[in-house]
Amino acid sequence: MRIVLVGPPGAGKGTQAAFLAKSLSIPHISTGDLFRANISQGTELGKRAKAYMDAGNLVPDEITIAMARERMAQPDAGNGFLLDGFPRNVSQAEALDAALEEDGVKLDSVLDLEVPEDEVVKRIAGRRICRNDSAHVFHVTYAPPKTEGVCDVCGGELYQRDDDSEETVRKRLEVYHTQTEPIIDYYKAQGLLVTISALGTVAEVTARAMEALQVDKAAQA
């Protein structure tokens, strides 16, 4: 299956992408991973992307699209892929459609993870990270430490990243609504959109997603 995963920040796209990709035996392709891989390998696309990033500018669509297209052409993506973080806007969605059409394939589904805005803010603004090891992550509501402000694992101080402040989260949501949300209508018009609630446990959302994708796949068979 060829799937695009969309949803606001804090919807759990990265977590669900990992589970879904494994369950469906297809690679999880994220924009962040594409940038890191190309930059670390010193590819021409990586060098061009790094120049923009070092200057504090957004990487142009054509570079992101070229990276995604190269990755989708690799052997492990022969039976499908799950795109996470791409496309980010209608222009990228149109370019993706054109690229897939040239390769004689098309998307099977676009899975939209729906989460109320207040829940997004609660999820992200409640995160606390250990200063000693950023892999130790807690949440004031969903996964609180035994002692407030102290990491259960190493005793380090827990803090809130600047990116996780409520003000920053709401700005990120504004960007999502303006730039990315329009692709929902774009894909809905193509009959590809499947929307599920991303509320509940990780397992519950994964089960909901798998059921929705299978229904959608059957409808298109």
N, C-alpha and C positions, 0 to 999 in steps of 0.2 A: 504493500500500500504506500501511496505517496500522500503525506499528510502535512498540513501547516497547522501549527499550534498558536493560537492567539489568546489574548487576555490581558488585563491591566497588570501593572507591577504588583507583586504580592499575591497573585492568583495561584502561585505554585507551579508555574509552567515548567521550570527546570526539574523539579521533583517528578512531576507527572511525565515529562518527556523521557526521563531515564527509565521509568517503569514501563511505559508504553513501548518504547523502542525495543527493550529487552523482550517483552511479551510478544511483539510482532516480528522479532528478528530482523529489524531494520536499524540503520545507524541514526543516531541523534545528532543533528547538525545545528549548532548554535552559532550565531553571529560572533559572539565572544571567542569561541573556540577557533573559528575561521581566522579571525584577526591574529590571535596568539600563535597559531600554527604557522601562518604565512610570515609573520614577523620573526619568529624564532628560527625558521628555516631560511630566512633571507631571500625569499622569492621576490620577483620584480613587483608583484602586487603588494607583498608585505612591505617592501621599501616605500612604495607610494603611499600606502595607508599610514605608515609610521610618520611620514613627513607631515601629513595632515594632523595626526593625533598629537605629535610633538608641538605643533603650532597652536594646539587647542581648538582645532577646527573639526567639524564632522567629516567623516570619510564619505566622499561622493558616492552616489548610488552605483555608478558604473563599476567602481572598484569592488564594492560589496557584492554586486551581482556576478561579476567575473569570478570572484572567489567561490561563491555558492555554486556556480555552474561547474567549475573545476571539481569541486568536492562531490557533487551529485553524479559526475561522470566516472567516479572511481568504482572499482569492481564490487565493493561491499554494498553499494547503493543500487546495484542492478535490479533488485527485487523491490526497491522502494526506499523511502527515507522519511524522517520526521524533522521538519524545519521548525526551529524555535528562535524567535527574535528576527526572523526574516520570512516574508517581506514586512517592512515597517510602515509602508505607505502605499497608496494606490499606484504610484509610478513604479515602485519595485514589484508590486503584484502583477502589473501589466507586463513588465520585463520578464518576470518569471514565467508567465503564461507563454510568452513568445519563445523563450528559450526551450521550454518543455515541448512546445509544438514543433520546433526545429528538430528535436530529438525523437519525435514521434510518440511522445507519452503525454499524460496529463495528470493533474491532481485527482485524488480519489475523494478526499475529505478535507474540510477546514474545521478544526475543533476549537470552539470558542469557550473558554473557561470564564464563567460569569460569577462575579463576586461584588456584593454591595460596596460602595465607596468607603463607607465608615469602617467596614471590616478590613479593607485594604490598609487603611491608616492604622487600625488597631494592630494588624499583623506586623507591619513593618516598623512602626514607631515603638512597638514593645520589645523589639530585639535588643539583646545585650551581648556584646562580644568581649571575650577575655583579652586583656592587653598582652598577656604572655603568649597566647596561642590563639590566633583568629579562628581556628577550627573548632574551638569550644564556644558554642553559641547557645544562648538561653533566651527565654521569653518571659516577660513579667507576668503574663497570664497563662500561656499554654505550656511553658516548660520552665518554671521559676527555679532559681538556685535554692539550695537548702538555707543558705544565709544570704540575705539581700546584698547585692553588690559584690559578692565573692564567688569565684569560679569553683564549682564542686570538684573539678578534676585536679587543678594545680594550686588553688588558693589565690590566683591572680585577681586583679581588679577588673570588674565588669564595667563596660562603658557603652554609651550609645553613639554610633557613628554619625557624623554630620549628615550623611546621605539618608539616615533613617529618622531624622527629626520630622515632626508632623508637617512643618512648613515645607520642607523639601519634598516630602511624599506627595503633598497636595499639588506642588508644582509639577512633579513627574506625572501625576494623573491628568493635569491640564494638557501636557504635551501628548499624552496617550490619546486623550479625547480628540485633540486637534489633528494629530498626524496619523495615528495608527487605527483608531476606531472606524474611520471611513472604509477600511478594507472589509469590515464585516458586511456592510451593505453590498460591496463589490462582489464578494463571494456568495452572498445570499442570492443575488440576482442570477448567479450561475447554478444555483441549486446545490452548492457544495457545503454550505454552512450547517454545522451541527452544534447547538448550544447546550451546555450542561452546567449545572450548579457546581461550583468548586468549594462549596461549604461542606464540612464534615471531615472525617479522618482521611489520611492519604489513601488508605485502602478503599474506602467508600468512593472517593472521587475516581480512583483508577478503575474500579468496577463499573462505575457509571459511564466512564469514557469508553471502555472496551465494549460495553453494551451498545452505546450510541454509534460507535464506529462500525460494529458488525451489522447493525440495522441499516446504516447508511450504505455499507458495502453491498448488502443484499438488495437494497432498493435500486442500485445501479447495475446489478448483474443482468 
